[in-house]
C-alpha cells in the first residue's frame, strides 16, 4: 500500500498543475545560433558536456520548444525552487543580475518592483553559488529574468530592459522595431533543457544570452554571438505540463487503489 503522505504529495502536485493556467503548445521555436566570441572551451556545448557527459544533450536541438507540441513559453510551478549557478562566461559577469518573477495574469510583461519578483544571483555570485527561494503561496507560476550588465545597461538593452525566459515578454528585434530573424513573435533570450535524467527529478538547465538575441549574429563585438553560454544555471522545481481535461472524479479514482 502506498503511504498516505506520498499519495497526498502526488495528488497535490497533479491538482496544482490542473488549476494553474496552462501554457500553450506552439509550432517549433526556431533559435538562431551564432559563432561564439568566447574560446571553444567556454562554448555552451562544452559546458553541458562537462556537467552531464558528452553525447547526452545536443544544445542545438534538445531545448524545450524545438519539437512540435512542446510548451512555449516554458514556465515553472510551485511554492519554491532552488538554483545552482553552473557557469557564467559573460564579459559583464561581475554586474549581471539574475532574478525570478511571478507570471502575471495578463499578457503584459511583469513589472519588476520587488513585489512579485526578486534577485536570485547578483553580480558578485560565483560559479557553484546556490540560492533558495520560497513563495508566499503554493502553485505559483514563475520564470526568470536576466538584467544584463546590471544597472549600467548593455548593447541593445538599455536600462531598464531585461531579458525574460518567457520570450513573449522580450522585444522583437534588437530595438523592438521588428524581428530580423525567426522567431518573429518574441526574441529567444534563454534556452531551457530538461536535465533530470543526469541530476535529480525536476531539474532544468537554463542558459541565457546576455546580448539582445534579436540582432543578426556577427563577428565580435558589434551585434551578438547568440551562443547562450553567458549565464548558465540549474533550477530544481516543478515544470509546467500540457493542459489536459481531467474531471475531479477521474482524478480521485486514481488514488482509490
Order of alpha helices (4+ residues) and beta strands (2+ residues): alpha-alpha-beta-beta-beta-beta-beta-beta-beta-beta-beta-alpha
